[in-house]
Amino acid sequence: MSTDKNRKTAEYTEKIVRKFADHLQSTKEINLNELVINLDNSASIPSVCLFIYSELHGRLSTVVCTDERFNASRSGFVLRYVFSIDNGDDVFIIVTANIQEPGKSFPSIALQIPAALLYEREIKDMFGLVPEGNPDSRSLVLHQDWPKKIFPLRRDFNVDTKVGREPNDYLFTRVEGEGVCEIPVGPVHAGIIEPGHFRFSILGEHIVNLETRLFYTHKGIEKLAENMNLDEALLLSERISGDESVANSIAFCQALERIAEVNITRKAEQTRTVFAELERIYNHLGTLAGISTDAGFAFGSARLNILKEKMMCLNEQISGSRLLFGVNRLGGVGVDLTEQHYVNIIKTLNQVQVSFELLISFLRGKSSFIDRLRNTGVIPIKTAKELGVVGVSARCAGLDIDTRRNHPYADYSKLKVDQHHKTPRDVTRYKVEMQNRVGDALSRFEVRIEDVKDSINIVNTVLNNLSNGDLRVSLDGKLKPFEYALGYAESHRGQTIHWIMIGEDEQIFRYKIRTASFCNWPVIEQAVLNDIVPDFPLVNKSLDLSYSGNDL
């Protein structure tokens, strides 16, 4: 497998070197599937990134900025543009450029690759580097009263600093015209949810523009992780967003295991897979219940929430936590799946599956419910691709991407995700369905249903072939300072990708987190266009976006 991966990265290296030989400082293959392209200067960023995006069909997965002014082997700041190749080659291409202290600016790629817009604004807020040519100069993470000259992710910013406030205004986009009105919603909402501001411009009831403003509860997770020991940082990763504790902790652990060049045991891989799918099931059930609520169908919501509660009770029985905290450990897992666990899981899944299929059949038979979802909150495939949308929101628009299949981790290389336990006729039908999806709330409803069924099949398959062996392997002494790697997982929302650089004494030097919500929040502004205001709660719920997962 590693030889095949090396061959794939070599092919991409050859294509890039052939095109940009005069602009490259060096190339390097690390961690089996990461191709690092070091540029000779930042001016080459747009041309190289656009080639990877347009010609090699790379998807911009994240942009990592590090302050390495105090790293003897580097100077200044370093930008890393991470592109995911999702065509089955299992390759990440990382374009790297140094930004020297004078000027502190770099060329924007947002006009050519729209997904870069938010990453560049984030870097400007947190590091003070200016993306020259970015069409939106407003702050993103730091709100308008944050002092202009303080950049919290620079290494010389102390996490205990008490920052004052400088009164200022945030300029929302104004839509003018006869009959156009504004409706500001939030940031405080009537429900028990986290804060987010939505500013609608409407003509009658029709939405002509929506602008979101988030990061009201920014937690400073990436700064808190700096100089933490690894076990403390693992606990932090689980709490990025409580309902994605397994996915985020898998990505965290995987990054460190790749740096240490250790392979966890098959038993640990299988255990991670089981818990990742259990997390997916209970969350999809909850989202389907929320969709039913916002479509005005309380019966469906009540029954689906009962099934979600069954799954969360199962979580507690086998892990000690309803939200599956404590499952993952560095080098493996902390939960041993016993024979009794096996019995409890299989029994509960069988009960949930029977009830779920009956309920879904019932919901599909209600024309008023289905009509409420059809053509509501449409995401065009072009928009999904340009914004780098991931997960259910991407697949409902016809983008067939799934990290479990495109970049297999844990035990997924042994499984056929999305085609699990399906006949050739089923596989053909799946491909036709993918092409026919229109990106509306109904498509997201149907994709989640298929995800639940696939997850149940995956758990059953893994448990029926569960290996014996140790739960953990040691990473002690295997983590070298300033080595780095990607970790990734497919949460129920989509790809979460973590980038970690080790510092001195096996502590975290830089921890960059990008959850699915960061990618997917911008698409809601496009999905609601031409819908009416009462559609917004339904569109919002069908996308299942996390405030906490965004407000790091």
Backbone torsions as a table, in degrees:
resi	resn	phi	psi	omega
1	MET	NA	-44.7	-178.8
2	SER	-64.7	-36.3	177.9
3	THR	-62.3	-41.6	178.8
4	ASP	-63.9	-41.3	178.4
5	LYS	-65.0	-41.3	178.3
6	ASN	-61.6	-37.5	178.5
7	ARG	-64.3	-40.6	179.9
8	LYS	-65.4	-47.0	179.6
9	THR	-63.2	-34.5	178.4
10	ALA	-63.9	-37.4	179.0
11	GLU	-64.2	-42.9	179.3
12	TYR	-69.7	-36.3	176.6
13	THR	-59.1	-45.9	-178.3
14	GLU	-60.8	-42.8	-179.3
15	LYS	-63.9	-41.7	-177.8
16	ILE	-72.3	-42.6	179.7
17	VAL	-63.6	-40.8	179.8
18	ARG	-60.2	-35.9	-176.7
19	LYS	-84.5	-35.9	-169.6
20	PHE	-128.2	34.2	-176.5
21	ALA	-53.6	-36.2	-176.5
22	ASP	-78.9	-7.4	-176.6
23	HIS	-109.7	-1.7	-173.3
24	LEU	-103.0	137.6	173.1
25	GLN	-86.4	-42.2	179.0
26	SER	-168.6	165.8	171.1
27	THR	-130.6	152.8	-176.6
28	LYS	-154.6	138.9	174.2
29	GLU	-103.4	125.9	-179.9
30	ILE	-133.3	157.1	172.2
31	ASN	52.5	34.9	175.3
32	LEU	72.4	-42.8	-174.1
33	ASN	-132.0	18.4	177.7
34	GLU	-110.3	119.9	177.2
35	LEU	-104.0	113.1	-177.7
36	VAL	-96.7	122.6	178.9
37	ILE	-110.4	106.9	179.6
38	ASN	-90.6	118.8	-179.4
39	LEU	-85.8	153.2	179.9
40	ASP	-75.5	-25.8	174.0
41	ASN	-159.8	164.3	-173.5
42	SER	-69.3	-18.7	-180.0
43	ALA	-62.9	-20.7	-178.7
44	SER	-85.2	-5.5	-176.0
45	ILE	-55.1	-52.1	-175.4
46	PRO	-60.2	-45.7	-175.3
47	SER	-67.4	-42.0	-178.9
48	VAL	-69.1	-45.2	-179.5
49	CYS	-63.5	-41.3	-179.7
50	LEU	-66.1	-35.6	176.5
51	PHE	-63.0	-45.2	179.8
52	ILE	-64.8	-39.7	-178.9
53	TYR	-69.8	-47.0	-173.2
54	SER	-87.1	-43.7	-173.4
55	GLU	-91.7	-36.5	179.7
56	LEU	-97.4	-1.2	176.6
57	HIS	59.2	40.4	175.7
58	GLY	-82.2	141.5	176.7
59	ARG	-100.3	126.6	179.3
60	LEU	-67.9	110.2	-174.8
61	SER	-91.8	-34.8	177.2
62	THR	-169.1	163.6	171.7
63	VAL	-127.0	123.3	-176.1
64	VAL	-108.1	128.6	173.1
65	CYS	-114.1	135.0	176.3
66	THR	-129.1	143.6	174.9
67	ASP	-94.3	101.6	-176.6
68	GLU	-114.6	30.8	176.4
69	ARG	-65.0	-21.8	-177.2
70	PHE	-107.2	14.3	177.3
71	ASN	-102.2	117.2	-173.6
72	ALA	-58.4	-28.7	-177.3
73	SER	-84.7	-6.5	-179.7
74	ARG	-130.2	177.6	171.9
75	SER	-149.3	140.0	179.1
76	GLY	75.5	-150.0	179.8
77	PHE	-103.0	154.8	-179.9
78	VAL	-126.5	130.1	174.8
79	LEU	-105.6	136.1	177.4
80	ARG	-129.8	116.3	178.7
81	TYR	-97.0	114.5	-174.7
82	VAL	-100.0	116.8	177.8
83	PHE	-108.3	133.5	178.2
84	SER	-99.7	128.5	174.2
85	ILE	-95.5	111.3	-170.3
86	ASP	-104.6	20.4	-176.2
87	ASN	-93.1	11.2	-178.8
88	GLY	104.5	-5.3	-178.8
89	ASP	-81.9	-14.0	179.7
90	ASP	52.9	59.4	179.7
91	VAL	-132.1	138.9	168.6
92	PHE	-112.9	130.7	176.3
93	ILE	-106.8	123.4	-175.3
94	ILE	-115.6	109.1	179.4
95	VAL	-88.6	121.3	-172.1
96	THR	-118.2	133.6	178.7
97	ALA	-142.8	140.6	175.8
98	ASN	-87.3	139.9	173.9
99	ILE	-116.0	109.1	-177.4
100	GLN	-72.1	160.1	-175.3
101	GLU	-55.3	-49.8	-176.7
102	PRO	-62.2	132.4	176.4
103	GLY	88.9	-45.5	178.6
104	LYS	48.4	49.2	176.6
105	SER	-134.0	163.8	178.6
106	PHE	-151.1	154.9	-177.7
107	PRO	-74.0	131.9	178.0
108	SER	-74.0	147.4	172.8
109	ILE	-117.2	11.4	-171.9
110	ALA	-66.1	-31.3	-179.9
111	LEU	-72.0	-29.0	177.7
112	GLN	-89.8	-35.4	-178.9
113	ILE	-127.2	90.5	-172.7
114	PRO	-56.0	-27.9	-179.8
115	ALA	-62.2	-19.2	-178.6
116	ALA	-77.3	-13.4	-172.7
117	LEU	-54.4	-52.3	-176.1
118	LEU	-70.9	-36.5	178.4
119	TYR	-60.4	-42.5	-178.7
120	GLU	-67.1	-40.6	177.3
121	ARG	-65.0	-37.5	177.6
122	GLU	-63.0	-44.5	179.7
123	ILE	-62.9	-39.7	177.9
124	LYS	-61.1	-44.1	179.5
125	ASP	-64.5	-48.1	-167.1
126	MET	-88.3	-23.1	-178.0
127	PHE	-122.3	-14.3	-179.3
128	GLY	79.2	15.3	176.0
129	LEU	-90.4	132.9	-173.1
130	VAL	-97.8	122.0	176.2
131	PRO	-81.6	101.2	-177.3
132	GLU	-69.3	119.4	-179.9
133	GLY	102.4	-4.1	175.7
134	ASN	-68.2	128.8	-174.1
135	PRO	-71.9	-9.8	-179.0
136	ASP	-123.7	106.7	-176.5
137	SER	-90.8	2.1	-178.2
138	ARG	-73.8	159.5	176.2
139	SER	-70.2	157.2	180.0
140	LEU	-117.8	-63.2	-175.8
141	VAL	-81.3	-48.4	-178.0
142	LEU	-84.9	125.0	-176.8
143	HIS	-77.1	174.2	-165.1
144	GLN	-63.8	-19.5	-179.1
145	ASP	-93.5	5.5	176.1
146	TRP	-76.1	134.9	-179.7
147	PRO	-58.1	140.9	-171.2
148	LYS	-70.0	-24.2	-172.2
149	LYS	-105.0	13.6	-178.9
150	ILE	-114.5	123.5	-174.3
151	PHE	-122.3	103.9	-165.3
152	PRO	-69.4	-16.2	179.3
153	LEU	-100.0	6.6	169.4
154	ARG	-71.6	149.0	-175.0
155	ARG	-65.0	-27.0	-177.1
156	ASP	-89.1	6.6	173.5
157	PHE	-89.1	123.3	-179.8
158	ASN	-83.4	131.0	-176.5
159	VAL	-63.5	-21.2	179.8
160	ASP	-87.7	2.6	-178.1
161	THR	-63.1	132.2	174.2
162	LYS	-92.0	111.3	-173.6
163	VAL	-94.0	131.6	176.6
164	GLY	-76.5	-179.2	-178.6
165	ARG	-120.9	141.1	176.4
166	GLU	-120.9	106.1	-176.4
167	PRO	-54.3	132.6	-179.5
168	ASN	-159.6	167.8	179.8
169	ASP	-112.7	148.9	173.6
170	TYR	-102.3	127.2	-175.6
171	LEU	-91.2	104.4	174.3
172	PHE	-76.7	156.5	176.0
173	THR	-69.8	129.4	179.9
174	ARG	-102.0	128.7	175.4
175	VAL	-105.4	120.2	-176.5
176	GLU	-112.0	154.6	179.6
177	GLY	151.4	160.7	-177.9
178	GLU	-63.6	125.5	177.0
179	GLY	85.8	-2.6	-179.1
180	VAL	-81.5	128.8	178.9
181	CYS	-123.0	159.1	176.0
182	GLU	-110.0	140.2	172.0
183	ILE	-123.8	108.4	174.2
184	PRO	-86.3	128.3	179.7
185	VAL	-122.4	126.0	179.7
186	GLY	84.9	-172.7	13.3
187	PRO	-74.9	-19.8	178.3
188	VAL	-88.0	131.4	-175.6
189	HIS	-113.8	164.8	-179.1
190	ALA	-69.5	-34.1	179.1
191	GLY	-80.1	168.4	178.7
192	ILE	-86.4	75.4	178.6
193	ILE	-131.3	169.8	179.8
194	GLU	-77.4	165.6	-172.3
195	PRO	-81.6	143.9	173.1
196	GLY	-163.1	140.7	-176.8
197	HIS	-104.0	133.4	178.5
198	PHE	-124.9	121.2	-179.8
199	ARG	-113.3	109.9	-178.1
200	PHE	-93.7	138.6	164.9
201	SER	-109.5	124.1	-172.3
202	ILE	-128.6	153.2	172.1
203	LEU	-124.3	104.5	-167.4
204	GLY	68.8	-123.1	175.2
205	GLU	-100.0	-6.4	-174.3
206	HIS	-82.6	134.1	-179.4
207	ILE	-83.2	120.6	177.7
208	VAL	-104.5	-15.9	175.3
209	ASN	-161.7	144.3	173.8
210	LEU	-135.4	132.9	175.9
211	GLU	-124.9	128.1	-179.7
212	THR	-101.3	149.5	174.6
213	ARG	-136.7	115.5	-174.3
214	LEU	-117.2	-159.3	176.7
215	PHE	66.4	29.3	176.4
216	TYR	-73.6	-22.0	-179.7
217	THR	-123.2	45.0	178.9
218	HIS	-59.8	128.3	-169.6
219	LYS	-100.5	-8.9	-179.9
220	GLY	68.0	34.3	-174.8
221	ILE	-62.3	-44.3	-177.2
222	GLU	-64.9	-35.1	177.5
223	LYS	-72.9	-40.9	179.3
224	LEU	-59.9	-33.9	-176.8
225	ALA	-69.2	-25.8	-178.0
226	GLU	-59.4	128.2	179.1
227	ASN	69.1	9.4	170.6
228	MET	-74.4	151.2	168.8
229	ASN	-75.5	165.6	-167.5
230	LEU	-68.3	-35.5	179.3
231	ASP	-68.1	-37.0	176.1
232	GLU	-65.0	-42.2	179.8
233	ALA	-66.6	-31.9	176.1
234	LEU	-62.3	-44.7	177.2
235	LEU	-60.7	-38.4	178.8
236	LEU	-64.3	-40.9	-178.4
237	SER	-62.7	-34.6	179.2
238	GLU	-66.7	-22.2	-173.7
239	ARG	-104.7	12.9	173.2
240	ILE	-58.5	-47.9	173.8
241	SER	-150.6	117.0	-168.9
242	GLY	-55.3	-34.9	-177.7
243	ASP	-83.5	3.5	174.5
244	GLU	-122.7	31.2	-173.8
245	SER	-62.6	-39.9	-178.8
246	VAL	-70.1	-47.4	-177.8
247	ALA	-61.5	-46.4	-177.9
248	ASN	-68.4	-39.2	179.9
249	SER	-72.6	-30.4	172.7
250	ILE	-61.9	-47.6	-179.1
251	ALA	-61.5	-41.4	178.8
252	PHE	-62.2	-52.1	-178.3
253	CYS	-62.9	-41.0	-178.0
254	GLN	-62.0	-41.0	179.1
255	ALA	-59.0	-45.0	-179.3
256	LEU	-69.5	-37.2	178.5
257	GLU	-66.8	-32.9	177.1
258	ARG	-71.0	-39.1	176.2
259	ILE	-61.7	-43.3	-178.0
260	ALA	-76.3	-11.1	-179.4
261	GLU	58.6	45.9	176.1
262	VAL	-115.9	148.1	174.3
263	ASN	-106.6	125.4	178.1
264	ILE	-74.8	165.0	-176.0
265	THR	-71.9	159.8	178.1
266	ARG	-61.9	-37.2	179.3
267	LYS	-60.8	-42.5	179.8
268	ALA	-67.1	-41.0	177.9
269	GLU	-60.3	-44.1	-179.0
270	GLN	-67.0	-39.0	179.7
271	THR	-64.4	-43.7	176.7
272	ARG	-59.1	-40.7	-179.0
273	THR	-64.4	-45.0	179.4
274	VAL	-58.4	-48.9	-176.3
275	PHE	-71.1	-32.7	176.5
276	ALA	-63.1	-38.1	-180.0
277	GLU	-76.3	-34.3	174.8
278	LEU	-63.6	-38.7	176.5
279	GLU	-63.2	-41.5	179.7
280	ARG	-62.9	-42.0	-176.1
281	ILE	-63.7	-51.7	-174.1
282	TYR	-67.0	-31.8	179.1
283	ASN	-72.6	-42.1	177.6
284	HIS	-63.5	-38.2	176.8
285	LEU	-60.8	-41.8	179.0
286	GLY	-66.0	-39.5	179.4
287	THR	-68.7	-41.7	176.5
288	LEU	-61.0	-36.4	175.7
289	ALA	-64.6	-42.2	178.5
290	GLY	-64.2	-38.8	176.4
291	ILE	-61.1	-43.3	179.5
292	SER	-62.2	-40.1	177.7
293	THR	-61.2	-49.5	-175.1
294	ASP	-74.4	-13.2	172.6
295	ALA	-90.0	1.9	176.9
296	GLY	79.9	25.3	-177.6
297	PHE	-119.1	84.2	-172.1
298	ALA	-65.3	-32.1	-178.4
299	PHE	-62.1	-47.6	179.1
300	GLY	-60.2	-41.1	179.0
301	SER	-61.8	-45.4	-178.5
302	ALA	-61.7	-45.0	-177.2
303	ARG	-68.9	-39.3	179.0
304	LEU	-68.0	-36.4	178.3
305	ASN	-68.5	-29.0	174.1
306	ILE	-63.9	-42.8	178.9
307	LEU	-66.3	-39.0	176.4
308	LYS	-61.0	-42.1	179.9
309	GLU	-63.9	-37.2	176.2
310	LYS	-60.0	-42.1	-179.2
311	MET	-68.0	-38.7	-179.1
312	MET	-70.8	-33.0	173.4
313	CYS	-65.5	-40.0	175.4
314	LEU	-61.5	-43.2	177.2
315	ASN	-52.6	-46.7	-177.5
316	GLU	-67.4	-37.0	179.5
317	GLN	-62.0	-39.4	-171.2
318	ILE	-99.7	-17.0	-179.0
319	SER	-124.5	-14.8	-176.6
320	GLY	88.1	-0.2	-178.1
321	SER	-140.3	130.5	177.0
322	ARG	-63.8	-28.9	-179.9
323	LEU	-100.1	9.6	174.4
324	LEU	64.6	32.6	170.5
325	PHE	-67.5	147.3	173.4
326	GLY	85.1	5.7	-179.4
327	VAL	-72.7	-48.1	-173.8
328	ASN	-91.9	143.9	175.4
329	ARG	-133.8	156.5	177.0
330	LEU	-60.5	124.6	-178.9
331	GLY	85.1	8.0	179.2
332	GLY	159.6	-134.8	-175.8
333	VAL	-136.1	164.1	179.3
334	GLY	-111.2	6.1	-179.0
335	VAL	-122.0	127.4	178.1
336	ASP	-99.3	115.9	179.7
337	LEU	-76.1	108.0	-177.3
338	THR	-89.8	177.6	177.5
339	GLU	-62.1	-37.9	178.9
340	GLN	-67.7	-38.6	174.9
341	HIS	-59.7	-44.6	179.4
342	TYR	-55.7	-47.8	-179.1
343	VAL	-61.9	-45.2	-178.4
344	ASN	-64.1	-41.2	-178.2
345	ILE	-66.5	-49.4	-178.1
346	ILE	-62.0	-43.1	-179.5
347	LYS	-61.7	-48.4	-177.9
348	THR	-65.2	-43.8	-179.4
349	LEU	-63.2	-38.0	177.7
350	ASN	-63.0	-43.4	179.1
351	GLN	-64.4	-45.0	-178.6
352	VAL	-65.0	-41.0	-177.4
353	GLN	-63.6	-44.2	-179.9
354	VAL	-61.4	-49.3	-178.8
355	SER	-65.4	-39.0	-178.1
356	PHE	-63.4	-46.7	-177.6
357	GLU	-66.4	-36.6	176.0
358	LEU	-64.7	-43.4	-177.7
359	LEU	-68.0	-42.0	179.3
360	ILE	-64.7	-40.3	176.2
361	SER	-59.3	-39.6	179.1
362	PHE	-65.4	-46.2	-178.5
363	LEU	-64.3	-41.5	179.2
364	ARG	-63.4	-23.8	-179.9
365	GLY	-84.0	-5.3	-179.5
366	LYS	-96.1	102.1	-174.7
367	SER	-61.9	-35.0	-179.1
368	SER	-65.5	-35.8	178.3
369	PHE	-69.6	-48.3	-178.4
370	ILE	-64.0	-41.4	-179.9
371	ASP	-63.9	-30.5	178.8
372	ARG	-66.2	-30.0	-178.2
373	LEU	-89.7	-31.9	-173.5
374	ARG	-65.9	130.3	178.3
375	ASN	62.6	21.5	174.5
376	THR	-104.6	129.7	177.7
377	GLY	66.3	50.4	-175.1
378	VAL	-76.0	132.9	173.7
379	ILE	-113.2	108.9	176.4
380	PRO	-64.7	147.6	-177.7
381	ILE	-61.4	-35.7	178.5
382	LYS	-62.3	-43.1	178.2
383	THR	-64.3	-44.4	179.8
384	ALA	-60.3	-40.7	-179.4
385	LYS	-69.1	-45.4	-177.2
386	GLU	-64.8	-36.9	-177.8
387	LEU	-86.1	-3.3	178.9
388	GLY	69.9	34.6	-178.4
389	VAL	-66.2	146.2	-177.1
390	VAL	-130.0	169.5	172.5
391	GLY	71.3	-148.7	-179.0
392	VAL	-56.0	-40.7	-177.7
393	SER	-62.3	-31.9	176.8
394	ALA	-78.1	-46.5	-176.2
395	ARG	-66.2	-30.5	179.5
396	CYS	-70.3	-20.7	178.9
397	ALA	-93.3	-3.2	178.1
398	GLY	103.9	4.3	175.2
399	LEU	-89.0	110.9	-173.9
400	ASP	-87.4	75.2	179.4
401	ILE	-123.3	139.2	179.3
402	ASP	-159.2	118.4	-175.3
403	THR	-59.6	-32.1	-179.9
404	ARG	-60.3	-30.5	-179.3
405	ARG	-99.0	-43.1	-176.3
406	ASN	-71.8	-34.4	-180.0
407	HIS	-137.6	72.9	-170.5
408	PRO	-58.1	139.0	177.2
409	TYR	-138.5	177.7	-177.0
410	ALA	47.9	-127.5	-177.3
411	ASP	-102.0	11.2	-172.6
412	TYR	-70.9	-20.6	177.2
413	SER	-65.0	-19.5	178.9
414	LYS	-91.6	-3.4	-174.2
415	LEU	-120.3	156.0	175.7
416	LYS	-106.7	91.5	-178.0
417	VAL	-68.7	140.1	-179.7
418	ASP	77.1	-15.0	177.8
419	GLN	-127.6	23.2	-172.3
420	HIS	-72.2	129.2	178.4
421	HIS	59.2	34.3	-179.9
422	LYS	-114.8	143.8	177.2
423	THR	-76.0	166.8	175.8
424	PRO	-54.8	-36.2	178.1
425	ARG	-65.1	-39.9	177.9
426	ASP	-63.8	-39.9	-179.7
427	VAL	-63.2	-43.3	178.0
428	THR	-61.8	-43.8	178.6
429	ARG	-62.8	-39.2	178.1
430	TYR	-58.9	-44.2	-179.0
431	LYS	-65.7	-38.0	178.0
432	VAL	-66.3	-43.3	178.5
433	GLU	-60.1	-41.5	179.9
434	MET	-59.8	-41.8	-178.9
435	GLN	-70.4	-28.5	-175.0
436	ASN	-90.9	-4.5	-178.9
437	ARG	-69.7	140.0	-173.8
438	VAL	-110.9	3.9	175.5
439	GLY	78.6	19.8	179.9
440	ASP	-96.6	179.1	-178.1
441	ALA	-62.6	-31.8	177.2
442	LEU	-66.0	-40.8	177.4
443	SER	-62.0	-41.9	178.7
444	ARG	-66.2	-36.3	174.8
445	PHE	-59.8	-47.5	-177.2
446	GLU	-70.0	-38.9	179.5
447	VAL	-62.9	-40.7	179.1
448	ARG	-65.0	-36.9	177.9
449	ILE	-61.6	-46.9	178.4
450	GLU	-63.7	-37.0	177.8
451	ASP	-61.4	-43.2	179.6
452	VAL	-61.3	-46.2	-179.8
453	LYS	-62.2	-45.2	179.7
454	ASP	-62.7	-40.2	-178.8
455	SER	-63.9	-40.9	177.9
456	ILE	-62.1	-43.8	178.3
457	ASN	-63.0	-40.4	-180.0
458	ILE	-63.8	-46.3	179.7
459	VAL	-60.3	-45.5	179.4
460	ASN	-60.3	-42.6	-179.0
461	THR	-64.1	-47.0	-178.4
462	VAL	-64.2	-44.6	-178.4
463	LEU	-64.8	-34.0	180.0
464	ASN	-74.4	-9.6	178.1
465	ASN	-127.0	27.6	-173.8
466	LEU	-66.0	130.2	-178.0
467	SER	-86.3	162.4	169.0
468	ASN	-94.7	163.4	177.5
469	GLY	143.4	-179.7	-179.2
470	ASP	-72.1	155.2	178.9
471	LEU	-88.7	-24.0	-174.5
472	ARG	-142.5	153.4	167.8
473	VAL	-122.4	157.0	-174.3
474	SER	-87.1	143.0	173.3
475	LEU	-105.3	1.9	-174.2
476	ASP	-57.6	130.6	176.1
477	GLY	75.4	4.7	-175.0
478	LYS	-108.8	1.6	-177.7
479	LEU	-105.5	111.9	-176.7
480	LYS	-93.7	141.4	-179.3
481	PRO	-56.3	135.5	175.2
482	PHE	68.7	15.1	165.2
483	GLU	-81.8	153.8	-176.5
484	TYR	-147.2	162.5	179.4
485	ALA	-162.7	161.5	172.6
486	LEU	-91.3	146.3	166.4
487	GLY	-127.4	146.3	-174.9
488	TYR	-152.9	156.9	178.1
489	ALA	-159.6	161.0	175.9
490	GLU	-104.8	102.0	175.5
491	SER	-77.7	179.8	178.1
492	HIS	-67.6	-14.9	177.1
493	ARG	-93.8	-20.2	-177.1
494	GLY	136.4	-166.0	-174.2
495	GLN	-65.9	128.4	166.7
496	THR	-110.4	133.6	-175.6
497	ILE	-132.3	128.1	-177.1
498	HIS	-119.5	140.5	177.4
499	TRP	-123.9	126.8	-175.8
500	ILE	-126.9	134.1	169.5
501	MET	-116.6	129.0	180.0
502	ILE	-81.5	140.8	174.8
503	GLY	-104.3	-155.3	178.7
504	GLU	-71.8	152.9	174.4
505	ASP	57.2	32.4	177.2
506	GLU	55.4	40.0	172.5
507	GLN	-109.1	166.7	-178.0
508	ILE	-78.1	125.6	173.2
509	PHE	-89.8	-45.0	178.3
510	ARG	-148.7	132.1	-179.9
511	TYR	-129.0	107.0	178.9
512	LYS	-104.9	125.7	-176.6
513	ILE	-117.5	133.3	171.4
514	ARG	-134.3	104.6	178.1
515	THR	-85.8	171.1	179.4
516	ALA	-62.5	-32.0	-176.1
517	SER	-64.4	-35.6	178.9
518	PHE	-60.3	-39.9	178.1
519	CYS	-71.4	-37.4	-167.0
520	ASN	-91.7	-21.5	180.0
521	TRP	-56.6	-43.6	-177.3
522	PRO	-59.4	-26.3	-173.7
523	VAL	-72.5	-19.5	179.3
524	ILE	-64.2	-29.6	179.1
525	GLU	-66.5	-27.5	177.6
526	GLN	-88.6	-34.5	-174.0
527	ALA	-66.5	-29.9	-174.7
528	VAL	-89.1	-6.9	-177.0
529	LEU	-60.8	131.8	-178.9
530	ASN	74.8	-2.4	168.1
531	ASP	-80.6	173.3	176.1
532	ILE	-100.4	161.6	-174.6
533	VAL	-55.7	-42.4	179.2
534	PRO	-63.2	-14.4	177.5
535	ASP	-75.6	-21.1	-170.3
536	PHE	-57.5	-48.1	179.9
537	PRO	-57.4	-37.3	179.8
538	LEU	-68.6	-44.4	178.1
539	VAL	-62.1	-45.0	-179.5
540	ASN	-59.0	-48.4	-179.0
541	LYS	-66.3	-38.0	-178.2
542	SER	-66.6	-25.8	177.1
543	LEU	-82.8	-22.7	176.0
544	ASP	52.8	60.2	-179.4
545	LEU	-91.6	146.3	-177.8
546	SER	-107.6	128.1	172.4
547	TYR	-70.3	-47.7	-176.8
548	SER	-63.1	-39.8	179.1
549	GLY	-68.1	-18.0	177.6
550	ASN	-94.5	-41.5	-174.1
551	ASP	-85.8	66.8	-175.7
552	LEU	-68.7	NA	NA
